[in-house]
Amino acid sequence: MRWHLRCSECGAEYPLEPGRYLCDACSAQQEPERPLRGVLECAWDGVFRGIPNDIPLPVKAEHFPAVPVGWTPFWAPPRLRESTGFPRLWLKDDTCQPSGSFKDRASLLVAAFARMHGITEIALASTGNAASSMSCIGAAAGLKVTVFLPRKAPAAKRVQVLQYGAELREVDGTYDQAFEESLAYSRETGVLSRNTAYNPLTIEGKKTVSFEIVRDLAKAIPDNMMNFVMPDHVFVPVGDGVILAGVYKGFEDLVRLGRCQRMPVIWACQAEGSSAIARALETGGFGDPVPSDTVADSVSVDVPRNGLHALGKLKRHGGKAVVATDAEILAAQRELSSQAGLFAEPSSALAWAGFRKAAPAIAKDQIVVVLVTGNGLKDITGAMKALEL
């Protein structure tokens, strides 16, 4: 099989090589304060000859650092099943990744790609989780990591970055400002950028969770005679839209490979104070940015960098959006903790809040998966406020 990059807008193809991030023609049409144009996806030609359980990825296994990313717990929460009335409800728990975040899936593939090409430094901007994740995986891979992080990012995530030995450059501003500063640094120095959406591998790495979910379901359903089982609904916390696009990409690949016959309904769960993609799905496109303001810092972005790409997938596959208030997010955080023993940070509890709001429109016999992406110990500020501590 031959790997390459394909533009999500015009379909133009490019080699999969260091320094290639966006489509030349589409990115030339970029407007200020709008999502990225010309986002690229990893694609392959030919026949995938892996064994049925393999996940097609554009980097050979020999280049991956020795750190246990993926195959996270997938489990049934009995008390939540009882209280919601959904007997086929499942939690995909990525809070126990090495850095405590789903972002390790993307960081692992970026690190492997860097090692394959002899690259020694990676730079990125982050609201916190991508930074701590890349720092963690970079430490295991022997790579230098330079992080551009808003000064207001949670202290726990800054401590993680420093503990892992990365270089921390704090930015007096928003994630969007950190993003621009990190791009300037990458262009000036020539180091590999891991910026979410900007680097196609960040989307490709995140697709692995979809492959795991269908295998997890196949193992969990009694007397199942199939190798893979597709869920009916998947709830995903959404900020810039890269996790959403990655989840879609995984299910698209599963259908292409013939392992599953249909796509699930994917719900883009957004915070009321940072809901640009939900607004775009309702109105048809992106308008002027609205300053973000939410307790869910990991999904707090004014301009969702992968917004156009994510919106296209939602429209193409009949996806839906659901918006939760900060109060609903904190209530969801407490419910997950007190009824399932799963302490998720606010941005991850957002997926549970989204399910709670959407549940009346879903048949009770449907297979529902809630993707929980970050550990609650990464940001305890919101939880402390909710507990009045």
HELIX and SHEET records of a PDB file:
HELIX    1   1 ASP A   24  SER A   27  1                                   4    
HELIX    2   2 ALA A   61  HIS A   63  5                                   3    
HELIX    3   3 PRO A   78  THR A   84  1                                   7    
HELIX    4   4 ASP A   94  CYS A   96  5                                   3    
HELIX    5   5 ASP A  104  MET A  116  1                                  13    
HELIX    6   6 ASN A  129  ALA A  141  1                                  13    
HELIX    7   7 ALA A  155  GLN A  163  1                                   9    
HELIX    8   8 TYR A  175  THR A  189  1                                  15    
HELIX    9   9 PRO A  200  LYS A  206  1                                   7    
HELIX   10  10 THR A  208  ALA A  220  1                                  13    
HELIX   11  11 VAL A  242  ARG A  256  1                                  15    
HELIX   12  12 ALA A  276  THR A  283  1                                   8    
HELIX   13  13 ASP A  297  VAL A  299  5                                   3    
HELIX   14  14 GLY A  307  HIS A  317  1                                  11    
HELIX   15  15 ASP A  326  ALA A  340  1                                  15    
HELIX   16  16 PRO A  346  ALA A  358  1                                  13    
HELIX   17  17 ALA A  359  ALA A  361  5                                   3    
HELIX   18  18 GLY A  376  LYS A  378  5                                   3    
HELIX   19  19 THR A  381  ALA A  386  1                                   6    
SHEET    1   A 3 GLU A  13  TYR A  14  0                                        
SHEET    2   A 3 ARG A   2  CYS A   7 -1                                        
SHEET    3   A 3 LEU A  40  ASP A  45 -1                                        
SHEET    1   B 6 PHE A  74  TRP A  75  0                                        
SHEET    2   B 6 LEU A  89  ASP A  93 -1                                        
SHEET    3   B 6 VAL A 368  VAL A 372  1                                        
SHEET    4   B 6 HIS A 233  PRO A 237  1                                        
SHEET    5   B 6 VAL A 265  ALA A 271  1                                        
SHEET    6   B 6 LYS A 320  ALA A 324  1                                        
SHEET    1   C 4 GLU A 167  VAL A 171  0                                        
SHEET    2   C 4 LYS A 144  PRO A 150  1                                        
SHEET    3   C 4 GLU A 121  ALA A 125  1                                        
SHEET    4   C 4 LEU A 192  SER A 193  1                                        
END                                                                             
